[in-house]
Amino acid sequence: MKTYYFIFIVLFSLINPVQSQTPVYYQGFPVIVDTLRKQFQKAGGPLITDLENDGQKEIIFFCVDYNGAVSPGVMLYVIKSDGSNYPNFPKGYNELILDKVSGDVNGDGYLDIVMRMTNTVDVIDRFGNHLPGFPVNYSDGDVGPFKPVNIYDLDNDGLLEIIVCKNNESVVFNSNGTIRNGWPQNYSGICRTNAAIGDIDNDGMAEIVVPVYTSDPVPVFRIFRQNGELFSQNWNFTYDSSFTNWGASPTLILNRNNSDSTYIIMSSKRLGSGGISRNRLTKYNILGEIVDQGYNNVLNGLGTLVIGDVDRDGKPEFTNSAQGSPYLTLYSNNLIKLPGWPNEGVGEHYATPTIGRLSFSNDLIVADNNWDAFDPIGFGNIFAYNKDGSPLPWSPLRPIGLVNSISLADLNNDGSVEIIAISSKTGSETYLHIWTVPGIPYTNETFPWPQNGHDRYKSNQYGFIPPDEPVGIQPYSTEVPDRFSLSQNYPNPFNPVTTIKFEIRTSSNVKFTIFDALGRQLESLVNERLTTGTHSLTFDGSSFSSGVYFYKLDAGEFSETKRMILLK
């Protein structure tokens, strides 16, 4: 009987593998990054970006001397995935950095770092040098920590604009540091959180959705066009006087084919007796009309709504945490709290959650962190939950110190996902943590909200992938091939992940698309210029049914299509 029982267990485990893999620390991690400063909480978590455009991503964050005992008081860190410093970093500042984003501001093909500081807006390249025209002075004398920055190509000219605010004003800077025509725009109040940016009316130009907090306290909701004009008078309105907004950014769901299915989603709160809040979630259409509304009575106000199709049914769900309290909640597409939620952890939430595939299940996972500053050295957790609110078997992770926020990424371009976290002790030690999740592939589809602020532009737009983002391409070799070629995927048949290699004879504009058996395009995996060499990408068919599919490579004048089989 013991032998048969053992065989049964083995067979069962092969047929039904565990639905999650335990994260494993990268070799040599965690590492102590700074012994004199701590990560600045208000600026969000680790920013993941590929400064060198080589497929190897860097981790950007900064630390602050809260005690005023060292100079410089602020250090900007850029760390490689092996824990070493990126060349010419860290850089020291005696001006507080309040927020940071990353993008190719000047169109030279490499990513830059954009920082909103107490008195200036600065842009530096991958070498740490100021871009021409920067830094620019921009201050109102207020030293408060709520000064966000966004970047976006508002007019589709290939250059990024920089969107910032101060008391009673929002402004857009061009990529050379000049103020864009039509700006600044003045109003009564301040935008304390990141705007949401996207083309909400499908006219080819992006709009800026700005929540304005006033001292009444009644927030004003405004949407500006790229030239500073109001999008519509419908959006120059206030909430009713009993609700307010403090720390939540708006988020966007854009429908490229139908503006009537474009939605703007926002959290607000009304403080009741005993500190219990009446929190309201509202979904608006582009006319400013309420489409759906939900409520959640938890401590403190709800943060930014994070969006992801958790159950992969084509309709996204929403999650957010109650700032300053332990509550994390998942909502249905019509903003109804789902069974099994909220989850009450230990300590306090301050960052936005993340959504991604961290298990073998087809469903996505909601991950978040919290911390307890009352612990003698600081105590933090990283939680991961299924749609029904149940924790993954390994949840929580308990890294050293206070965990301010987390990000999910494929750091070394090997196709698998990593969890990245920065933590600090209540003294002045800052730690960098990197875990890999064995067997879990990273794709943009299965990680729709992978880091704080969603993307490195902080557009707060669901499904947005920056056009200067290297997407799923692994440079296997830089040796010059003697021809263009497309290899058969391996394995084939596959379930659900397969790898495809191809060779680029000369630098070319490359498109890589997936089609079904009827010739309908299902997904575009690559649409960018690639350098000469042998490349590889990973296709995840988790959201597709079993069957025959085709993949097509277009590179310059070369075009080839091959057949593959998904067998679940």
VEXROKE-582001 format. One record per residue (C-alpha): residue in three letters; x, y, z. Coordinates in steps of 0.05 Angstrom, whole numbers, padded with zeros to 5 digits, always signed. Example, Ala and Ser with C-alpha at 12.3 -4.5 7.8 and 13.67 -1.06 7.14 Angstrom:
BEGIN
ALA+00246-00090+00156 SER+00273-00021+00143 
//
This chain:
BEGIN
MET+00000+00000+00000 LYS+00056+00048+00014 THR+00085+00037-00055 TYR+00018+00049-00090 TYR+00006+00110-00047 PHE+00074+00139-00067 ILE+00059+00126-00141 PHE-00008+00160-00134 ILE+00023+00222-00104 VAL+00075+00226-00159 LEU+00024+00217-00215 PHE-00023+00268-00183 SER+00032+00319-00178 LEU+00049+00309-00251 ILE-00023+00317-00274 ASN-00038+00375-00226 PRO+00026+00414-00213 VAL+00025+00463-00156 GLN-00006+00528-00178 SER+00051+00572-00156 GLN+00126+00570-00151 THR+00163+00596-00091 PRO+00204+00658-00108 VAL+00279+00645-00102 TYR+00330+00699-00086 TYR+00379+00718-00141 GLN+00449+00695-00122 GLY+00480+00747-00076 PHE+00415+00781-00057 PRO+00392+00817-00017 VAL+00446+00870-00020 ILE+00456+00932+00023 VAL+00456+00991-00024 ASP+00463+01049+00024 THR+00481+01050+00099 LEU+00467+01125+00109 ARG+00400+01137+00074 LYS+00332+01106+00065 GLN+00287+01101+00004 PHE+00241+01160-00002 GLN+00171+01131+00008 LYS+00130+01183-00029 ALA+00165+01174-00096 GLY+00140+01104-00107 GLY+00178+01040-00117 PRO+00235+01014-00160 LEU+00231+01040-00231 ILE+00250+00986-00281 THR+00280+01010-00346 ASP+00330+00990-00400 LEU+00377+01050-00405 GLU+00427+01016-00451 ASN+00373+00986-00496 ASP+00409+00919-00492 GLY+00354+00877-00462 GLN+00386+00881-00392 LYS+00343+00924-00348 GLU+00364+00971-00293 ILE+00331+00988-00226 ILE+00324+01062-00209 PHE+00308+01090-00141 PHE+00335+01142-00093 CYS+00350+01146-00019 VAL+00345+01204+00029 ASP+00381+01222+00093 TYR+00322+01235+00139 ASN+00368+01258+00195 GLY+00404+01313+00157 ALA+00471+01285+00178 VAL+00506+01271+00112 SER+00520+01307+00047 PRO+00495+01297-00005 GLY+00429+01283+00028 VAL+00398+01248-00033 MET+00429+01193-00075 LEU+00400+01170-00142 TYR+00416+01097-00153 VAL+00417+01058-00219 ILE+00430+00985-00204 LYS+00443+00928-00252 SER+00408+00860-00243 ASP+00473+00832-00213 GLY+00471+00884-00158 SER+00528+00927-00184 ASN+00523+01001-00197 TYR+00510+01025-00268 PRO+00569+01067-00294 ASN+00570+01139-00268 PHE+00519+01124-00214 PRO+00499+01135-00159 LYS+00492+01211-00166 GLY+00486+01256-00106 TYR+00438+01315-00097 ASN+00424+01364-00042 GLU+00354+01377-00070 LEU+00299+01327-00054 ILE+00275+01284-00113 LEU+00200+01279-00108 ASP+00184+01234-00168 LYS+00219+01200-00226 VAL+00201+01170-00294 SER+00241+01143-00353 GLY+00236+01149-00429 ASP+00272+01170-00492 VAL+00259+01245-00483 ASN+00304+01271-00539 GLY+00293+01215-00590 ASP+00365+01190-00593 GLY+00345+01117-00584 TYR+00366+01112-00511 LEU+00325+01122-00448 ASP+00334+01181-00402 ILE+00315+01194-00329 VAL+00266+01250-00314 MET+00262+01276-00242 ARG+00214+01324-00208 MET+00253+01358-00153 THR+00235+01408-00099 ASN+00254+01469-00142 THR+00271+01441-00210 VAL+00254+01392-00265 ASP+00314+01354-00290 VAL+00328+01304-00346 ILE+00393+01264-00348 ASP+00418+01214-00399 ARG+00445+01144-00386 PHE+00513+01175-00371 GLY+00485+01221-00318 ASN+00492+01284-00360 HIS+00438+01337-00364 LEU+00400+01340-00430 PRO+00404+01408-00465 GLY+00356+01457-00432 PHE+00356+01422-00365 PRO+00349+01430-00307 VAL+00293+01482-00309 ASN+00270+01520-00248 TYR+00199+01504-00228 SER+00177+01518-00156 ASP+00124+01552-00115 GLY+00162+01550-00049 ASP+00122+01491-00024 VAL+00169+01436+00001 GLY+00113+01384+00007 PRO+00126+01315-00022 PHE+00065+01313-00068 LYS+00095+01336-00134 PRO+00087+01284-00189 VAL+00116+01280-00259 ASN+00090+01245-00322 ILE+00120+01239-00392 TYR+00083+01225-00457 ASP+00087+01239-00531 LEU+00025+01283-00532 ASP+00027+01300-00606 ASN+00060+01238-00637 ASP+00122+01274-00661 GLY+00170+01223-00631 LEU+00192+01268-00573 LEU+00167+01263-00502 GLU+00135+01320-00465 ILE+00142+01328-00389 ILE+00079+01342-00348 VAL+00087+01371-00278 CYS+00047+01415-00230 LYS+00053+01461-00171 ASN+00002+01498-00129 ASN-00053+01525-00175 GLU-00019+01505-00239 SER-00001+01449-00288 VAL+00051+01458-00342 VAL+00079+01418-00401 PHE+00153+01424-00418 ASN+00180+01405-00487 SER+00238+01357-00494 ASN+00287+01416-00497 GLY+00263+01448-00431 THR+00219+01502-00462 ILE+00146+01510-00441 ARG+00097+01483-00492 ASN+00050+01531-00527 GLY-00016+01536-00489 TRP+00015+01523-00422 PRO+00016+01533-00362 GLN-00057+01524-00343 ASN-00080+01555-00278 TYR-00134+01534-00229 SER-00149+01536-00155 GLY-00115+01478-00120 ILE-00060+01427-00134 CYS-00053+01361-00170 ARG-00023+01318-00114 THR-00020+01254-00155 ASN+00001+01232-00224 ALA-00045+01250-00280 ALA-00072+01197-00328 ILE-00052+01207-00400 GLY-00079+01177-00465 ASP-00117+01191-00528 ILE-00188+01185-00500 ASP-00225+01208-00562 ASN-00183+01173-00616 ASP-00162+01237-00651 GLY-00088+01219-00652 MET-00071+01268-00596 ALA-00066+01251-00522 GLU-00106+01283-00466 ILE-00084+01296-00394 VAL-00133+01277-00339 VAL-00118+01319-00277 PRO-00149+01310-00208 VAL-00143+01376-00171 TYR-00146+01378-00096 THR-00169+01444-00065 SER-00171+01469+00006 ASP-00248+01468+00007 PRO-00235+01407+00006 VAL-00272+01393-00059 PRO-00230+01363-00116 VAL-00239+01389-00186 PHE-00235+01341-00244 ARG-00205+01370-00308 ILE-00183+01341-00375 PHE-00136+01382-00417 ARG-00118+01373-00491 GLN-00045+01373-00510 ASN-00049+01447-00528 GLY-00076+01467-00460 GLU-00149+01473-00481 LEU-00203+01440-00439 PHE-00225+01375-00469 SER-00297+01389-00450 GLN-00335+01433-00402 ASN-00366+01368-00378 TRP-00301+01355-00342 ASN-00293+01422-00308 PHE-00333+01399-00249 THR-00328+01381-00175 TYR-00349+01320-00136 ASP-00406+01330-00088 SER-00382+01366-00026 SER-00382+01305+00019 PHE-00328+01268-00021 THR-00255+01285-00031 ASN-00192+01256-00061 TRP-00123+01257-00030 GLY-00075+01206-00058 ALA-00108+01170-00117 SER-00091+01180-00190 PRO-00144+01170-00243 THR-00135+01110-00289 LEU-00155+01099-00361 ILE-00185+01042-00401 LEU-00180+01063-00474 ASN-00216+01029-00532 ARG-00181+01044-00597 ASN-00241+01024-00638 ASN-00297+01056-00598 SER-00291+01118-00555 ASP-00358+01100-00523 SER-00322+01043-00488 THR-00267+01087-00461 TYR-00271+01097-00386 ILE-00238+01141-00333 ILE-00238+01111-00263 MET-00227+01147-00198 SER-00227+01136-00122 SER-00255+01186-00072 LYS-00273+01184+00001 ARG-00317+01214+00054 LEU-00292+01210+00125 GLY-00342+01185+00175 SER-00343+01176+00250 GLY-00288+01136+00285 GLY-00241+01145+00226 ILE-00282+01098+00182 SER-00285+01123+00111 ARG-00340+01116+00060 ASN-00298+01103-00002 ARG-00327+01111-00071 LEU-00303+01082-00137 THR-00330+01114-00199 LYS-00325+01097-00273 TYR-00339+01154-00321 ASN-00347+01155-00397 ILE-00314+01210-00438 LEU-00376+01254-00430 GLY-00367+01255-00355 GLU-00427+01210-00343 ILE-00424+01157-00288 VAL-00424+01087-00317 ASP-00411+01045-00254 GLN-00402+01061-00181 GLY-00380+01020-00121 TYR-00366+01031-00047 ASN-00319+01003+00006 ASN-00322+01021+00079 VAL-00250+01014+00103 LEU-00202+01056+00143 ASN-00173+01115+00106 GLY-00179+01131+00032 LEU-00170+01083-00026 GLY-00111+01092-00071 THR-00103+01090-00147 LEU-00144+01036-00182 VAL-00098+00985-00214 ILE-00127+00948-00274 GLY-00117+00877-00300 ASP-00158+00821-00330 VAL-00145+00775-00270 ASP-00190+00717-00293 ARG-00172+00726-00367 ASP-00245+00731-00389 GLY-00235+00794-00431 LYS-00263+00841-00377 PRO-00212+00874-00331 GLU-00218+00875-00256 PHE-00195+00930-00210 THR-00155+00930-00146 ASN-00129+00982-00097 SER-00107+00987-00025 ALA-00130+01033+00031 GLN-00073+01081+00043 GLY-00045+01079+00113 SER-00084+01016+00131 PRO-00076+00941+00118 TYR-00135+00932+00070 LEU-00128+00908-00002 THR-00190+00895-00045 LEU-00207+00866-00114 TYR-00268+00891-00152 SER-00306+00864-00211 ASN-00311+00901-00277 ASN-00372+00939-00252 LEU-00336+00958-00187 ILE-00370+00907-00142 LYS-00325+00879-00086 LEU-00310+00806-00102 PRO-00319+00749-00052 GLY-00259+00736-00008 TRP-00240+00810-00005 PRO-00215+00855+00026 ASN-00152+00822+00052 GLU-00125+00851+00116 GLY-00051+00844+00122 VAL-00004+00870+00176 GLY+00016+00943+00179 GLU+00002+00997+00127 HIS-00004+01003+00051 TYR+00023+01063+00014 ALA+00041+01041-00056 THR-00004+01017-00112 PRO-00010+00941-00120 THR+00016+00902-00180 ILE-00019+00852-00224 GLY+00016+00795-00261 ARG+00021+00720-00272 LEU+00059+00692-00213 SER+00032+00621-00215 PHE+00019+00564-00265 SER-00054+00582-00264 ASN-00082+00618-00324 ASP-00108+00672-00277 LEU-00067+00732-00257 ILE-00046+00748-00186 VAL-00054+00812-00145 ALA+00010+00828-00107 ASP+00022+00883-00056 ASN+00066+00902+00001 ASN+00056+00934+00069 TRP+00098+00952+00128 ASP+00097+00964+00203 ALA+00139+01022+00225 PHE+00126+01007+00298 ASP+00168+00944+00295 PRO+00236+00960+00327 ILE+00275+00952+00261 GLY+00217+00957+00213 PHE+00175+00899+00188 GLY+00149+00887+00117 ASN+00111+00837+00077 ILE+00099+00822+00003 PHE+00032+00789-00008 ALA+00005+00752-00069 TYR-00069+00733-00076 ASN-00112+00693-00124 LYS-00177+00722-00151 ASP-00217+00690-00094 GLY-00173+00725-00043 SER-00134+00663-00023 PRO-00059+00673-00014 LEU-00008+00637-00057 PRO+00028+00582-00017 TRP+00091+00624-00010 SER+00055+00688+00010 PRO+00078+00729+00046 LEU+00151+00741+00032 ARG+00183+00776+00092 PRO+00244+00815+00070 ILE+00287+00855+00118 GLY+00258+00921+00140 LEU+00201+00965+00113 VAL+00180+00949+00042 ASN+00155+01012+00008 SER+00133+00982-00059 ILE+00148+00926-00108 SER+00157+00917-00183 LEU+00153+00857-00229 ALA+00198+00851-00291 ASP+00242+00807-00333 LEU+00307+00839-00313 ASN+00358+00798-00351 ASN+00315+00782-00413 ASP+00313+00707-00400 GLY+00238+00703-00408 SER+00223+00693-00334 VAL+00194+00740-00283 GLU+00229+00773-00224 ILE+00202+00808-00162 ILE+00240+00871-00144 ALA+00233+00906-00077 ILE+00269+00961-00039 SER+00266+00959+00037 SER+00295+01001+00094 LYS+00306+00990+00168 THR+00281+01044+00214 GLY+00354+01064+00220 SER+00387+01082+00155 GLU+00401+01019+00116 THR+00371+01007+00047 TYR+00366+00937+00018 LEU+00353+00914-00054 HIS+00316+00848-00062 ILE+00309+00808-00126 TRP+00273+00741-00130 THR+00260+00700-00192 VAL+00197+00658-00199 PRO+00218+00591-00230 GLY+00178+00570-00291 ILE+00136+00632-00297 PRO+00147+00670-00363 TYR+00142+00745-00369 THR+00099+00775-00424 ASN+00067+00843-00430 GLU-00002+00811-00435 THR+00005+00773-00370 PHE+00035+00831-00332 PRO-00013+00889-00348 TRP+00006+00929-00285 PRO+00076+00907-00267 GLN+00104+00967-00228 ASN+00085+01027-00187 GLY+00053+01077-00234 HIS+00040+01020-00283 ASP+00092+01038-00334 ARG+00156+01079-00332 TYR+00119+01138-00363 LYS+00068+01135-00306 SER+00012+01143-00357 ASN-00037+01104-00312 GLN-00066+01076-00377 TYR-00087+01003-00378 GLY-00049+00962-00430 PHE-00001+01018-00448 ILE+00068+00997-00470 PRO+00116+01055-00483 PRO+00137+01058-00556 ASP+00210+01059-00534 GLU+00202+00995-00494 PRO+00243+00935-00519 VAL+00187+00882-00522 GLY+00204+00810-00507 ILE+00267+00806-00550 GLN+00329+00770-00528 PRO+00393+00787-00567 TYR+00425+00718-00571 SER+00484+00739-00614 THR+00511+00802-00646 GLU+00549+00764-00699 VAL+00525+00784-00769 PRO+00482+00728-00799 ASP+00491+00714-00873 ARG+00416+00717-00886 PHE+00348+00733-00857 SER+00315+00670-00827 LEU+00258+00647-00783 SER+00266+00583-00742 GLN+00213+00534-00722 ASN+00187+00546-00652 TYR+00211+00501-00596 PRO+00179+00461-00565 ASN+00125+00446-00616 PRO+00072+00426-00598 PHE+00076+00470-00536 ASN+00036+00485-00473 PRO+00032+00542-00460 VAL+00100+00574-00474 THR+00146+00567-00534 THR+00210+00601-00559 ILE+00221+00627-00629 LYS+00289+00648-00658 PHE+00302+00691-00719 GLU+00362+00723-00754 ILE+00367+00795-00778 ARG+00419+00805-00833 THR+00416+00881-00830 SER+00384+00930-00781 SER+00310+00930-00800 ASN+00240+00949-00779 VAL+00213+00883-00752 LYS+00142+00860-00743 PHE+00125+00793-00711 THR+00052+00773-00710 ILE+00009+00714-00688 PHE-00050+00690-00731 ASP-00104+00637-00721 ALA-00120+00583-00772 LEU-00169+00631-00807 GLY-00115+00683-00818 ARG-00140+00731-00765 GLN-00086+00770-00730 LEU-00089+00755-00655 GLU-00028+00789-00626 SER+00032+00832-00646 LEU+00093+00811-00607 VAL+00143+00858-00640 ASN+00137+00923-00678 GLU+00204+00959-00674 ARG+00271+00968-00706 LEU+00321+00914-00688 THR+00396+00911-00697 THR+00434+00859-00736 GLY+00441+00791-00701 THR+00405+00730-00677 HIS+00344+00744-00633 SER+00294+00704-00594 LEU+00226+00716-00564 THR+00177+00678-00520 PHE+00104+00668-00538 ASP+00055+00652-00482 GLY-00008+00618-00506 SER-00043+00615-00438 SER-00102+00656-00462 PHE-00112+00616-00526 SER-00147+00550-00537 SER-00114+00488-00565 GLY-00104+00489-00640 VAL-00061+00508-00699 TYR-00032+00578-00702 PHE+00016+00615-00748 TYR+00072+00664-00733 LYS+00098+00713-00785 LEU+00164+00752-00788 ASP+00168+00815-00830 ALA+00237+00847-00832 GLY+00251+00897-00887 GLU+00234+00860-00952 PHE+00239+00792-00919 SER+00175+00756-00898 GLU+00163+00685-00874 THR+00107+00648-00839 LYS+00110+00583-00799 ARG+00060+00538-00766 MET+00057+00519-00692 ILE+00011+00476-00649 LEU-00015+00494-00580 LEU-00036+00431-00544 LYS-00066+00439-00474 
//
